[in-house]
Amino acid sequence: MFQLTKEPIDIQPLIDEVSHRNAGAVLTFLGTVRELTNGKRTVQLEYHAYESMAQKMLQRIGDEVQEKWPHVNIAITHRLGVLHISEVAVAIAVSSPHRKDAYDANAFAMERIKEMVPIWKKEHWDDGTSWIGDQQEKKGREEAAHG
Amino acid sequence: MVEILFFAWISDKTGESRIKVSVDGYSVQEVKSWVEQKYQLGTGALSKTMTAINEEFSENDDRVQHGDTLALIPPVSGG
């Protein structure tokens, strides 16, 4: 199960999806909306996606996990739209016969999400908004402006 | 015609989410330059932007063909 949703995420269906009789470990990760980042207070977040491609890339991460850890089952759901503090933005559930693979596969999946899934987060603060992940882009624009 | 998709800051800055334009046969780099000029983003503003042709990541020297969809993908920040 690899999906995007505009509704609050319930982790239980993901756990049910990956659980099976030969699993010795079921591990879940919830990425939640943090209020303070470097002292700056987030009011809310907004996630946008290139939905069809994001869906495809989540599936691909699932395929990569299966290839690296053939005995791991994985399910991922990412939330879109406006989220408030402490809401769940992303949920990953994995199962495996032994716990080490579950920890490794779960961490791997999260890293890959941050690298290759076309989803963007817009931070809303008391005093403005900004797309996160655009530092490199800003640098590009500044170089262009000065060059 | 090629459909170009805009997201995040690029969408805010251009005021567009998708456009159809005659850039058939252009390289990805050429399309980026075309977009930078048309929307006055500044030369090189899209140099760090990733791209995808028909939902697969592409390189600057890949070429777009009639009917393709080219997405401009600023650094992602999911999770």
Backbone of each chain as ProteinMPNN parsed JSONL, in Angstrom:
{"seq_chain_A": "MFQLTKEPIDIQPLIDEVSHRNAGAVLTFLGTVRELTNGKRTVQLEYHAYESMAQKMLQRIGDEVQEKWPHVNIAITHRLGVLHISEVAVAIAVSSPHRKDAYDANAFAMERIKEMVPIWKKEHWDDGTSWIGDQQEKKGREEAAHG", "coords_chain_A": {"N_chain_A": [[0.852, -1.186, 0.0], [0.808, 2.007, -1.064], [0.344, 5.23, -0.697], [-1.156, 8.526, -1.182], [-2.781, 10.964, 0.748], [-5.474, 13.157, 1.614], [-6.673, 13.161, 3.953], [-6.589, 12.788, 7.596], [-3.977, 10.633, 8.804], [-4.319, 7.232, 9.559], [-2.585, 4.869, 11.292], [-3.092, 2.19, 11.678], [-4.255, 0.611, 9.47], [-1.973, 0.39, 7.879], [-0.266, -1.093, 9.453], [-1.747, -3.441, 9.573], [-1.604, -4.169, 6.923], [1.117, -4.887, 6.521], [1.596, -6.856, 8.37], [2.149, -10.313, 9.173], [2.234, -13.925, 9.555], [4.908, -14.801, 9.762], [6.315, -12.649, 10.574], [8.562, -11.152, 12.805], [8.916, -8.779, 13.757], [7.291, -5.688, 13.77], [7.434, -2.512, 12.641], [6.871, 0.918, 13.078], [6.957, 4.184, 11.662], [6.284, 7.531, 12.319], [6.1, 10.594, 10.842], [5.901, 13.773, 12.091], [4.327, 17.024, 12.459], [6.372, 19.6, 13.452], [6.62, 22.094, 15.952], [8.658, 24.013, 16.63], [11.439, 25.135, 14.812], [14.743, 25.632, 14.768], [14.229, 27.698, 16.597], [12.207, 29.108, 15.387], [8.72, 29.594, 15.073], [6.399, 27.393, 13.836], [3.227, 27.708, 12.375], [1.396, 26.365, 10.753], [1.593, 23.727, 8.289], [1.876, 23.084, 4.799], [1.387, 20.657, 2.438], [2.228, 19.939, -0.857], [1.943, 18.051, -3.915], [3.284, 16.438, -6.836], [1.152, 14.576, -7.868], [0.608, 12.119, -9.353], [3.162, 11.27, -10.082], [4.43, 11.187, -7.609], [3.081, 9.165, -6.322], [3.896, 7.026, -7.905], [6.645, 7.043, -7.358], [6.682, 6.422, -4.638], [5.812, 3.828, -4.746], [7.989, 2.821, -6.139], [10.02, 3.067, -4.242], [9.124, 1.176, -2.485], [9.589, -1.07, -4.087], [12.379, -0.977, -4.214], [13.023, -1.474, -1.558], [12.045, -4.07, -1.285], [13.817, -5.358, -2.959], [16.291, -5.001, -1.686], [15.79, -6.026, 0.866], [14.432, -8.827, 0.893], [12.621, -10.105, 2.596], [11.164, -8.235, 3.85], [8.165, -6.476, 4.442], [6.425, -3.594, 3.362], [4.62, -0.524, 3.894], [3.492, 2.663, 2.911], [2.234, 5.882, 3.656], [1.573, 9.169, 2.67], [0.655, 12.368, 3.745], [-1.257, 15.058, 2.328], [-1.987, 18.576, 1.74], [-3.243, 20.978, 4.172], [-1.651, 20.947, 7.3], [-1.646, 20.759, 10.849], [0.158, 21.532, 13.924], [1.757, 18.698, 15.317], [0.29, 16.896, 13.822], [0.213, 13.948, 11.712], [2.431, 13.615, 9.094], [3.689, 11.784, 7.479], [3.603, 8.253, 7.24], [5.168, 5.187, 7.872], [5.141, 1.754, 7.694], [6.744, -1.24, 8.483], [7.441, -4.741, 8.229], [9.327, -7.543, 9.378], [11.144, -10.664, 9.567], [13.127, -10.477, 11.54], [14.258, -7.904, 13.833], [16.319, -6.09, 13.027], [16.468, -5.753, 10.216], [14.01, -4.541, 9.855], [14.294, -2.029, 11.14], [16.388, -0.975, 9.543], [15.289, -0.988, 6.937], [13.093, 0.68, 7.243], [14.272, 3.144, 7.897], [15.761, 3.555, 5.576], [13.709, 3.809, 3.651], [12.523, 6.224, 4.455], [14.638, 8.033, 4.012], [14.83, 7.856, 1.241], [12.352, 8.862, 0.498], [12.692, 11.519, 1.148], [14.551, 12.198, -0.736], [13.589, 11.648, -3.371], [10.816, 11.783, -3.876], [8.31, 13.638, -5.368], [7.213, 15.873, -3.503], [6.274, 18.778, -1.785], [6.866, 21.018, 0.887], [5.277, 23.667, 2.464], [6.043, 26.118, 4.696], [4.213, 27.804, 7.171], [4.584, 30.634, 9.002], [4.248, 32.905, 11.82], [4.95, 35.285, 10.684], [5.028, 35.018, 7.923], [5.509, 32.993, 4.874], [7.175, 30.111, 3.476], [8.563, 28.074, 0.929], [9.937, 24.999, 1.67], [13.116, 23.473, 1.251], [14.038, 24.869, -0.781], [16.452, 26.076, -0.654], [18.742, 25.599, -2.193], [17.775, 26.394, -4.617], [17.304, 29.081, -4.164], [19.881, 29.945, -3.869], [20.76, 29.538, -6.422], [19.202, 31.468, -7.708], [20.152, 33.788, -6.522], [22.804, 33.782, -7.345], [22.342, 34.097, -10.013], [21.231, 36.628, -10.034], [23.372, 38.152, -9.192], [25.212, 37.565, -11.041]], "CA_chain_A": [[0.0, 0.0, 0.0], [1.595, 3.229, -1.18], [-0.681, 6.202, -1.059], [-1.213, 9.928, -0.766], [-4.131, 11.205, 1.249], [-5.744, 14.492, 2.15], [-7.318, 12.917, 5.248], [-5.647, 12.396, 8.655], [-3.471, 9.269, 8.602], [-4.506, 6.203, 10.583], [-1.473, 3.935, 11.089], [-3.505, 0.784, 11.827], [-4.346, -0.121, 8.198], [-0.626, 0.095, 7.375], [0.218, -2.216, 10.269], [-2.472, -4.632, 9.122], [-1.115, -4.494, 5.581], [2.45, -5.524, 6.52], [1.683, -7.946, 9.359], [1.892, -11.69, 8.725], [2.592, -14.927, 10.564], [6.344, -14.984, 9.951], [6.948, -11.402, 11.012], [8.958, -11.133, 14.205], [8.993, -7.359, 14.1], [6.518, -4.713, 12.991], [7.979, -1.232, 13.077], [6.205, 2.038, 12.422], [7.534, 5.52, 11.788], [5.359, 8.619, 12.031], [6.708, 11.918, 10.739], [4.863, 14.684, 12.58], [4.601, 18.459, 12.261], [7.087, 20.156, 14.6], [6.312, 23.518, 16.136], [9.839, 24.888, 16.619], [12.607, 24.768, 14.025], [15.753, 26.675, 15.022], [13.639, 28.807, 17.334], [11.118, 29.749, 14.653], [7.485, 28.887, 15.387], [5.527, 27.023, 12.723], [1.802, 27.767, 12.674], [0.889, 25.193, 10.045], [2.347, 23.323, 7.103], [1.048, 22.743, 3.656], [2.111, 19.759, 1.538], [1.738, 19.798, -2.229], [2.659, 16.976, -4.602], [3.014, 16.044, -8.221], [0.544, 13.385, -7.272], [0.761, 10.863, -10.094], [4.559, 10.833, -10.018], [4.749, 10.889, -6.208], [2.513, 7.828, -6.102], [4.769, 6.093, -8.609], [7.932, 7.0, -6.659], [6.493, 5.68, -3.381], [5.793, 2.42, -5.168], [9.353, 2.438, -6.502], [10.754, 2.888, -2.979], [8.689, -0.147, -2.031], [10.306, -2.074, -4.899], [13.783, -0.959, -3.801], [13.078, -2.142, -0.251], [11.863, -5.512, -1.536], [15.025, -5.87, -3.575], [17.367, -5.032, -0.684], [15.383, -6.863, 2.0], [13.327, -9.599, 0.293], [11.64, -10.579, 3.575], [10.502, -7.092, 4.489], [6.952, -5.898, 3.844], [6.38, -2.167, 3.674], [3.491, 0.298, 3.452], [3.787, 4.092, 3.136], [1.192, 6.866, 3.329], [1.99, 10.567, 2.878], [-0.467, 13.306, 3.795], [-1.178, 16.299, 1.546], [-2.904, 19.621, 2.195], [-2.833, 21.77, 5.337], [-1.484, 20.174, 8.53], [-1.357, 21.54, 12.042], [1.202, 20.996, 14.8], [1.621, 17.332, 15.826], [-0.384, 15.97, 12.908], [1.105, 13.009, 11.03], [2.652, 13.953, 7.684], [4.046, 10.566, 6.755], [3.621, 7.04, 8.056], [5.8, 4.036, 7.219], [5.104, 0.528, 8.491], [7.465, -2.378, 7.891], [7.548, -5.945, 9.044], [10.377, -8.463, 8.936], [11.307, -11.769, 10.525], [13.981, -10.011, 12.645], [14.071, -6.467, 13.945], [17.333, -5.223, 12.408], [16.046, -5.416, 8.853], [12.864, -3.623, 9.933], [14.845, -0.692, 11.404], [17.165, -0.513, 8.386], [14.406, -0.755, 5.79], [12.256, 1.831, 7.556], [15.113, 4.35, 7.769], [16.08, 3.677, 4.148], [12.523, 4.312, 2.942], [12.34, 7.636, 4.781], [15.677, 8.791, 3.298], [14.478, 7.888, -0.184], [11.219, 9.79, 0.345], [13.225, 12.891, 1.188], [15.376, 12.433, -1.92], [13.077, 11.442, -4.73], [9.366, 11.848, -4.074], [7.971, 15.044, -5.614], [6.288, 16.469, -2.531], [6.869, 20.009, -1.263], [6.307, 21.5, 2.141], [5.298, 25.119, 2.621], [5.941, 26.481, 6.112], [3.522, 29.048, 7.501], [4.972, 31.177, 10.303], [3.484, 34.099, 12.196], [5.331, 36.451, 9.87], [5.202, 34.755, 6.489], [5.527, 31.608, 4.412], [8.288, 29.787, 2.592], [8.704, 26.691, 0.479], [11.13, 24.392, 2.235], [13.828, 22.688, 0.252], [14.382, 25.736, -1.911], [17.713, 26.785, -0.377], [19.608, 25.481, -3.37], [17.168, 27.192, -5.672], [17.548, 30.479, -3.82], [21.273, 30.196, -4.161], [20.808, 29.662, -7.873], [18.616, 32.745, -8.107], [21.05, 34.863, -6.093], [23.952, 33.774, -8.249], [21.871, 34.65, -11.285], [21.014, 38.056, -9.846], [24.664, 38.825, -9.055], [26.108, 37.228, -12.145]], "C_chain_A": [[0.896, 1.247, 0.0], [0.625, 4.31, -1.595], [-0.458, 7.607, -0.524], [-2.636, 10.151, -0.291], [-4.289, 12.638, 1.737], [-6.429, 14.386, 3.514], [-6.257, 12.597, 6.305], [-5.257, 10.915, 8.512], [-3.754, 8.387, 9.816], [-3.45, 5.13, 10.321], [-1.948, 2.466, 11.049], [-3.644, 0.023, 10.497], [-2.976, -0.455, 7.607], [-0.03, -1.083, 8.141], [-0.449, -3.518, 9.802], [-1.93, -5.122, 7.783], [0.203, -5.281, 5.634], [2.538, -6.733, 7.454], [1.409, -9.302, 8.729], [2.507, -12.666, 9.722], [4.09, -15.077, 10.794], [7.077, -13.692, 10.3], [7.308, -11.547, 12.489], [9.062, -9.702, 14.695], [8.069, -6.576, 13.185], [6.91, -3.351, 13.539], [7.269, -0.109, 12.337], [6.974, 3.326, 12.661], [6.442, 6.525, 11.454], [6.155, 9.912, 11.974], [5.631, 12.926, 11.093], [5.295, 16.149, 12.425], [5.151, 19.059, 13.552], [6.791, 21.654, 14.713], [7.547, 24.408, 15.975], [10.951, 24.328, 15.747], [13.595, 25.914, 14.127], [15.128, 27.916, 15.647], [12.472, 29.492, 16.631], [9.847, 28.908, 14.808], [6.626, 28.657, 14.142], [4.078, 27.091, 13.182], [1.095, 26.581, 12.024], [1.777, 24.902, 8.848], [1.365, 22.99, 5.999], [1.884, 21.84, 2.754], [1.427, 19.711, 0.183], [2.527, 18.684, -2.898], [2.365, 17.001, -6.089], [2.46, 14.636, -8.039], [0.799, 12.084, -8.029], [2.196, 10.343, -10.006], [4.938, 10.438, -8.588], [4.271, 9.468, -5.857], [3.437, 6.751, -6.686], [6.105, 5.934, -7.876], [7.813, 6.277, -5.315], [6.496, 4.181, -3.683], [7.209, 1.942, -5.485], [10.211, 2.228, -5.256], [10.39, 1.526, -2.386], [9.43, -1.254, -2.772], [11.775, -2.146, -4.483], [13.959, -1.694, -2.467], [12.968, -3.662, -0.436], [13.12, -6.14, -2.102], [16.152, -6.022, -2.555], [17.062, -5.97, 0.47], [14.175, -7.7, 1.562], [12.261, -10.04, 1.305], [10.919, -9.448, 4.31], [9.235, -6.719, 3.715], [6.882, -4.442, 4.26], [5.115, -1.51, 3.143], [3.815, 1.748, 3.814], [2.556, 4.93, 2.791], [1.734, 8.255, 3.619], [0.765, 11.46, 2.8], [-0.205, 14.511, 2.902], [-2.171, 17.307, 2.108], [-2.355, 20.338, 3.419], [-2.779, 20.882, 6.578], [-1.148, 21.105, 9.691], [-0.323, 20.826, 12.907], [0.796, 19.616, 15.337], [0.836, 16.386, 14.916], [0.644, 15.12, 12.173], [1.198, 13.356, 9.543], [2.959, 12.716, 6.86], [4.057, 9.394, 7.722], [4.24, 5.916, 7.237], [5.674, 2.857, 8.17], [5.9, -0.543, 7.752], [7.368, -3.573, 8.827], [8.71, -6.752, 8.506], [10.499, -9.57, 9.964], [12.105, -11.333, 11.754], [14.051, -8.484, 12.649], [15.071, -5.609, 13.181], [16.92, -4.791, 10.998], [14.888, -4.41, 8.87], [13.35, -2.189, 10.179], [15.547, -0.141, 10.16], [16.26, -0.14, 7.219], [13.546, 0.489, 6.021], [13.048, 3.127, 7.366], [15.454, 4.615, 6.305], [14.909, 4.302, 3.39], [12.323, 5.802, 3.198], [13.367, 8.506, 4.05], [15.315, 8.937, 1.829], [13.299, 8.833, -0.446], [11.747, 11.219, 0.26], [14.045, 13.23, -0.051], [14.581, 12.51, -3.217], [11.575, 11.521, -4.917], [8.943, 13.311, -4.235], [6.822, 15.556, -4.748], [7.016, 17.678, -1.951], [6.093, 20.506, -0.061], [6.396, 23.015, 2.161], [5.071, 25.418, 4.09], [5.146, 27.784, 6.238], [3.961, 29.457, 8.898], [4.056, 32.343, 10.64], [3.713, 35.222, 11.188], [5.591, 36.117, 8.403], [5.207, 33.279, 6.14], [6.777, 31.38, 3.575], [8.221, 28.33, 2.183], [9.992, 26.148, 1.053], [11.789, 23.531, 1.163], [14.272, 23.563, -0.907], [15.681, 26.503, -1.675], [18.627, 26.777, -1.592], [19.103, 26.376, -4.482], [17.455, 28.669, -5.433], [18.971, 30.861, -4.177], [21.433, 30.406, -5.666], [20.307, 31.021, -8.331], [19.528, 33.917, -7.727], [22.262, 34.967, -7.011], [23.566, 34.415, -9.573], [21.758, 36.169, -11.172], [22.358, 38.803, -9.816], [25.557, 38.604, -10.261], [25.652, 37.932, -13.41]], "O_chain_A": [[1.639, 1.495, 0.949], [0.134, 4.307, -2.724], [0.296, 7.843, 0.42], [-3.582, 9.6, -0.852], [-3.334, 13.249, 2.217], [-6.725, 15.398, 4.149], [-5.15, 12.183, 5.962], [-6.076, 10.069, 8.153], [-3.462, 8.758, 10.952], [-3.425, 4.544, 9.239], [-1.286, 1.612, 10.459], [-3.187, -1.117, 10.408], [-2.827, -1.462, 6.915], [0.621, -1.953, 7.563], [0.205, -4.551, 9.658], [-1.813, -6.324, 7.542], [0.384, -6.234, 4.876], [3.458, -7.543, 7.336], [0.547, -9.43, 7.86], [3.224, -12.255, 10.634], [4.512, -15.439, 11.893], [8.308, -13.65, 10.318], [6.503, -11.991, 13.308], [9.267, -9.444, 15.881], [8.066, -6.777, 11.971], [6.747, -3.067, 14.725], [7.086, -0.172, 11.122], [7.563, 3.53, 13.722], [5.756, 6.397, 10.439], [6.812, 10.284, 12.946], [4.567, 12.942, 10.476], [6.48, 16.451, 12.282], [4.5, 19.034, 14.597], [6.723, 22.374, 13.717], [7.503, 25.424, 15.281], [11.362, 23.18, 15.919], [13.34, 27.019, 13.648], [15.455, 29.043, 15.275], [11.82, 30.36, 17.212], [9.881, 27.682, 14.693], [6.188, 29.603, 13.488], [3.738, 26.59, 14.254], [0.302, 25.887, 12.66], [2.603, 25.724, 8.45], [0.201, 22.665, 6.235], [2.98, 22.223, 2.347], [0.223, 19.477, 0.08], [3.656, 18.399, -2.498], [1.339, 17.513, -6.534], [3.195, 13.648, -8.053], [1.159, 11.07, -7.431], [2.425, 9.141, -9.872], [5.675, 9.475, -8.379], [4.966, 8.698, -5.195], [3.715, 5.728, -6.061], [6.636, 4.827, -7.78], [8.747, 5.592, -4.9], [7.103, 3.384, -2.967], [7.589, 0.82, -5.151], [11.037, 1.316, -5.217], [11.246, 0.818, -1.855], [9.846, -2.246, -2.174], [12.352, -3.231, -4.405], [14.922, -2.437, -2.277], [13.706, -4.431, 0.179], [13.462, -7.281, -1.79], [16.873, -7.02, -2.549], [17.958, -6.631, 0.996], [13.031, -7.328, 1.826], [11.125, -10.318, 0.922], [10.17, -9.678, 5.259], [9.242, -6.656, 2.486], [7.239, -4.095, 5.386], [4.602, -1.881, 2.088], [4.347, 2.024, 4.89], [1.916, 4.715, 1.762], [2.291, 8.496, 4.69], [-0.06, 11.323, 1.897], [0.94, 14.934, 2.74], [-3.081, 16.948, 2.855], [-1.151, 20.311, 3.676], [-3.728, 20.158, 6.876], [-0.454, 22.108, 9.523], [0.026, 19.672, 12.658], [-0.344, 19.4, 15.751], [0.731, 15.196, 15.211], [1.8, 15.516, 12.028], [0.194, 13.388, 8.831], [2.552, 12.602, 5.704], [4.468, 9.526, 8.875], [3.894, 5.711, 6.073], [6.062, 2.957, 9.334], [5.744, -0.725, 6.545], [7.233, -3.432, 10.043], [9.045, -6.664, 7.324], [10.02, -9.442, 11.091], [11.812, -11.757, 12.871], [13.921, -7.847, 11.604], [14.726, -4.517, 12.731], [17.013, -3.616, 10.641], [14.801, -3.538, 8.006], [12.893, -1.251, 9.526], [15.331, 1.007, 9.771], [16.445, 0.902, 6.59], [13.304, 1.26, 5.093], [12.563, 4.081, 6.757], [15.437, 5.759, 5.852], [15.099, 5.214, 2.585], [11.995, 6.557, 2.282], [13.032, 9.572, 3.533], [15.474, 10.008, 1.243], [13.251, 9.513, -1.47], [11.315, 12.015, -0.575], [14.219, 14.403, -0.384], [14.87, 13.349, -4.071], [11.097, 11.339, -6.037], [9.186, 14.13, -3.349], [5.67, 15.657, -5.169], [8.211, 17.62, -1.662], [4.866, 20.431, 0.006], [7.457, 23.585, 1.907], [4.053, 25.033, 4.667], [5.382, 28.741, 5.501], [3.743, 28.725, 9.864], [3.195, 32.722, 9.845], [2.81, 35.999, 10.878], [6.298, 36.854, 7.715], [4.948, 32.423, 6.986], [7.363, 32.319, 3.037], [7.869, 27.461, 2.981], [11.039, 26.783, 0.93], [11.128, 22.949, 0.302], [14.816, 23.071, -1.895], [15.987, 27.456, -2.391], [19.203, 27.797, -1.969], [19.873, 27.025, -5.19], [17.799, 29.411, -6.353], [19.236, 31.939, -4.709], [22.133, 31.311, -6.12], [20.891, 31.65, -9.214], [19.669, 34.888, -8.47], [22.69, 36.054, -7.399], [24.336, 35.164, -10.174], [22.137, 36.903, -12.085], [22.48, 39.914, -10.33], [26.52, 39.337, -10.488], [26.275, 37.779, -14.46]]}, "seq_chain_B": "MVEILFFAWISDKTGESRIKVSVDGYSVQEVKSWVEQKYQLGTGALSKTMTAINEEFSENDDRVQHGDTLALIPPVSGG", "coords_chain_B": {"N_chain_B": [[3.336, 19.841, -29.39], [4.267, 20.447, -25.997], [3.656, 19.661, -22.636], [4.221, 21.612, -19.808], [4.904, 21.367, -16.399], [4.518, 23.099, -13.33], [5.722, 23.579, -10.024], [5.555, 24.278, -6.453], [7.801, 26.852, -5.455], [8.285, 27.639, -8.044], [5.873, 27.57, -9.312], [4.491, 29.5, -7.814], [5.978, 31.773, -8.487], [5.745, 31.993, -11.267], [3.068, 32.011, -11.604], [1.719, 29.988, -12.792], [0.403, 26.653, -13.212], [0.366, 24.696, -15.11], [1.363, 24.616, -18.53], [0.936, 24.586, -22.102], [3.167, 24.295, -24.685], [5.026, 25.028, -27.721], [7.656, 23.414, -27.825], [8.779, 21.27, -28.912], [11.263, 18.812, -29.404], [13.189, 20.298, -28.088], [15.96, 20.413, -25.787], [16.047, 19.47, -22.307], [17.478, 21.379, -20.904], [17.268, 23.535, -22.658], [14.542, 24.041, -22.529], [14.347, 24.828, -19.861], [15.81, 27.235, -19.964], [14.183, 28.663, -21.662], [11.865, 28.916, -20.101], [12.93, 30.364, -17.937], [13.473, 32.782, -19.213], [10.954, 33.562, -20.299], [9.387, 33.941, -18.007], [10.89, 35.696, -16.605], [12.745, 34.84, -14.634], [15.38, 34.962, -14.258], [18.64, 34.262, -15.507], [19.77, 30.985, -15.174], [18.288, 30.464, -12.926], [16.87, 28.133, -12.765], [18.773, 26.233, -12.649], [19.406, 24.344, -10.683], [17.156, 22.894, -10.555], [15.395, 19.889, -10.612], [14.12, 17.64, -13.132], [11.372, 15.953, -14.748], [10.443, 13.764, -17.289], [7.468, 12.719, -18.507], [6.894, 11.613, -15.979], [9.273, 10.363, -15.212], [12.487, 10.822, -13.867], [14.654, 13.153, -15.457], [17.497, 14.198, -17.492], [19.536, 17.137, -18.146], [20.303, 17.073, -20.845], [18.49, 15.452, -22.083], [15.799, 15.093, -24.458], [12.663, 16.667, -25.228], [9.643, 15.44, -26.64], [6.913, 15.77, -28.978], [3.838, 15.766, -27.307], [4.865, 14.981, -24.889], [5.145, 15.28, -21.277], [6.673, 17.596, -19.3], [7.982, 18.0, -16.186], [8.92, 20.516, -13.906], [10.908, 20.257, -11.192], [11.41, 21.445, -8.178], [13.802, 21.317, -5.404], [12.839, 18.66, -3.345], [10.687, 18.252, -0.452], [9.373, 16.4, 1.166], [8.025, 14.29, 3.809]], "CA_chain_B": [[3.211, 20.579, -28.131], [4.771, 19.8, -24.789], [3.056, 20.238, -21.441], [5.213, 21.864, -18.753], [4.266, 21.461, -15.079], [5.239, 23.951, -12.374], [5.371, 23.278, -8.638], [6.171, 25.002, -5.332], [8.133, 28.269, -5.702], [8.254, 27.945, -9.482], [4.47, 27.829, -9.597], [4.178, 30.813, -7.207], [6.694, 32.838, -9.189], [5.266, 32.13, -12.647], [1.616, 32.109, -11.598], [1.186, 28.909, -13.632], [0.641, 25.292, -12.749], [0.704, 23.937, -16.314], [1.189, 25.307, -19.808], [1.277, 23.788, -23.286], [3.949, 25.147, -25.574], [5.704, 24.358, -28.847], [9.096, 23.274, -27.604], [9.088, 19.915, -29.385], [12.644, 18.631, -29.824], [14.114, 21.034, -27.221], [16.552, 19.678, -24.663], [15.522, 19.93, -21.013], [18.177, 22.639, -20.602], [16.693, 24.592, -23.502], [13.218, 24.38, -21.979], [14.598, 25.605, -18.641], [16.21, 28.591, -20.363], [12.975, 29.287, -22.232], [10.997, 29.272, -18.961], [13.606, 31.445, -17.192], [13.299, 34.033, -19.965], [9.545, 33.931, -20.446], [8.839, 34.401, -16.723], [11.883, 36.6, -16.02], [13.246, 34.251, -13.38], [16.82, 35.192, -14.21], [19.406, 33.171, -16.115], [20.319, 30.035, -14.21], [17.399, 30.289, -11.763], [16.39, 26.747, -12.715], [19.91, 25.33, -12.874], [19.406, 23.254, -9.699], [15.843, 22.26, -10.565], [15.303, 18.584, -11.256], [13.025, 17.565, -14.091], [10.898, 14.614, -15.087], [9.68, 13.656, -18.533], [6.461, 11.659, -18.342], [6.997, 11.077, -14.617], [10.565, 9.736, -14.931], [13.508, 11.859, -13.76], [15.379, 13.334, -16.713], [18.745, 14.96, -17.436], [19.469, 18.377, -18.932], [20.459, 16.884, -22.291], [17.361, 14.686, -22.655], [14.951, 15.942, -25.308], [11.215, 16.45, -25.126], [8.978, 15.214, -27.924], [5.497, 16.119, -29.05], [2.978, 14.951, -26.45], [5.503, 14.712, -23.589], [4.913, 16.178, -20.149], [7.93, 17.888, -18.599], [7.737, 18.631, -14.878], [10.045, 21.192, -13.26], [10.799, 19.742, -9.827], [12.349, 22.064, -7.238], [14.203, 20.375, -4.357], [11.648, 18.145, -2.674], [10.741, 18.379, 1.008], [8.36, 15.55, 1.783], [8.409, 13.655, 5.066]], "C_chain_B": [[3.735, 19.743, -26.965], [4.091, 20.474, -23.599], [4.149, 20.415, -20.384], [4.469, 22.07, -17.436], [5.16, 22.242, -14.118], [4.786, 23.605, -10.951], [6.082, 24.232, -7.671], [6.565, 26.425, -5.749], [8.041, 28.624, -7.179], [6.824, 28.276, -9.905], [4.051, 29.199, -9.04], [4.73, 31.953, -8.07], [6.15, 33.072, -10.604], [3.757, 32.341, -12.696], [0.955, 31.025, -12.444], [1.318, 27.576, -12.923], [0.925, 24.373, -13.94], [0.464, 24.78, -17.557], [1.513, 24.334, -20.931], [1.978, 24.693, -24.274], [4.653, 24.322, -26.651], [7.203, 24.346, -28.615], [9.543, 21.866, -28.002], [10.539, 19.84, -29.856], [13.664, 19.4, -28.99], [14.757, 20.073, -26.215], [15.923, 20.233, -23.384], [16.166, 21.275, -20.654], [17.589, 23.799, -21.402], [15.306, 25.013, -22.998], [13.393, 25.223, -20.714], [14.937, 27.05, -18.997], [15.008, 29.36, -20.907], [12.057, 29.767, -21.101], [11.615, 30.433, -18.165], [13.391, 32.789, -17.89], [11.856, 34.492, -19.968], [8.991, 34.526, -19.148], [9.826, 35.282, -15.956], [12.377, 36.106, -14.662], [14.724, 34.547, -13.195], [17.553, 33.992, -14.778], [19.986, 32.273, -15.031], [19.443, 29.787, -13.005], [16.94, 28.839, -11.626], [17.535, 25.736, -12.831], [19.911, 24.148, -11.902], [18.075, 22.493, -9.683], [15.91, 20.906, -11.27], [14.138, 18.619, -12.234], [12.593, 16.119, -14.263], [10.139, 14.698, -16.403], [8.749, 12.462, -18.365], [6.667, 10.871, -17.045], [8.265, 10.264, -14.334], [11.615, 10.845, -14.898], [14.328, 11.926, -15.048], [16.617, 14.2, -16.484], [18.625, 16.177, -18.342], [19.605, 18.162, -20.442], [19.418, 15.937, -22.896], [16.49, 15.638, -23.463], [13.474, 15.625, -25.135], [10.618, 16.338, -26.533], [7.518, 15.641, -27.825], [4.672, 15.187, -28.145], [3.575, 14.64, -25.084], [5.012, 15.701, -22.529], [6.249, 16.353, -19.431], [7.595, 18.603, -17.296], [9.022, 19.272, -14.379], [9.898, 20.914, -11.763], [11.823, 20.407, -8.917], [12.722, 21.053, -6.153], [12.996, 19.964, -3.501], [11.801, 18.24, -1.158], [9.602, 17.616, 1.671], [8.878, 14.993, 3.099], [8.12, 14.531, 6.262]], "O_chain_B": [[3.652, 18.515, -26.959], [3.965, 21.697, -23.554], [4.905, 19.487, -20.1], [3.52, 22.851, -17.367], [6.379, 22.073, -14.095], [3.602, 23.368, -10.712], [7.061, 24.891, -8.019], [5.75, 27.137, -6.336], [7.754, 29.768, -7.531], [6.597, 29.146, -10.745], [3.347, 29.959, -9.705], [4.052, 32.944, -8.34], [6.101, 34.207, -11.077], [3.225, 32.796, -13.709], [-0.226, 31.125, -12.775], [2.235, 27.381, -12.125], [1.643, 23.383, -13.799], [-0.494, 25.549, -17.636], [2.266, 23.379, -20.743], [1.449, 25.736, -24.657], [4.847, 23.114, -26.52], [7.93, 25.18, -29.154], [10.54, 21.346, -27.502], [10.995, 20.696, -30.613], [14.868, 19.197, -29.148], [14.17, 19.055, -25.846], [15.346, 21.32, -23.38], [15.497, 22.186, -20.167], [17.433, 24.906, -20.886], [14.95, 26.191, -23.038], [12.681, 26.207, -20.513], [14.405, 27.981, -18.394], [14.843, 30.551, -20.643], [11.539, 30.883, -21.142], [10.915, 31.365, -17.771], [13.157, 33.806, -17.237], [11.557, 35.651, -19.682], [8.225, 35.49, -19.177], [9.61, 35.576, -14.78], [12.419, 36.852, -13.684], [15.258, 34.398, -12.096], [17.151, 32.848, -14.566], [20.616, 32.75, -14.087], [19.799, 28.987, -12.14], [16.657, 28.369, -10.524], [17.311, 24.55, -13.075], [20.369, 23.062, -12.257], [17.891, 21.565, -8.895], [16.419, 20.799, -12.386], [13.283, 19.503, -12.176], [13.341, 15.187, -13.967], [9.306, 15.581, -16.604], [9.192, 11.341, -18.113], [6.619, 9.641, -17.025], [8.331, 9.553, -13.331], [11.644, 11.706, -15.778], [14.653, 10.902, -15.648], [16.769, 14.841, -15.444], [17.738, 16.25, -19.192], [19.094, 18.955, -21.232], [19.463, 15.653, -24.093], [16.447, 16.838, -23.19], [13.087, 14.475, -24.924], [11.022, 17.032, -27.466], [6.976, 15.843, -26.738], [4.803, 13.965, -28.22], [2.891, 14.102, -24.214], [4.537, 16.793, -22.838], [6.873, 15.379, -19.009], [6.999, 19.68, -17.304], [10.086, 18.655, -14.418], [8.899, 21.284, -11.147], [12.98, 19.989, -8.88], [12.039, 20.042, -5.992], [12.244, 20.805, -3.008], [12.918, 18.302, -0.645], [8.956, 18.103, 2.6], [10.036, 15.203, 3.458], [8.388, 14.135, 7.396]]}, "name": "protein", "num_of_chains": 2, "seq": "MFQLTKEPIDIQPLIDEVSHRNAGAVLTFLGTVRELTNGKRTVQLEYHAYESMAQKMLQRIGDEVQEKWPHVNIAITHRLGVLHISEVAVAIAVSSPHRKDAYDANAFAMERIKEMVPIWKKEHWDDGTSWIGDQQEKKGREEAAHGMVEILFFAWISDKTGESRIKVSVDGYSVQEVKSWVEQKYQLGTGALSKTMTAINEEFSENDDRVQHGDTLALIPPVSGG"}
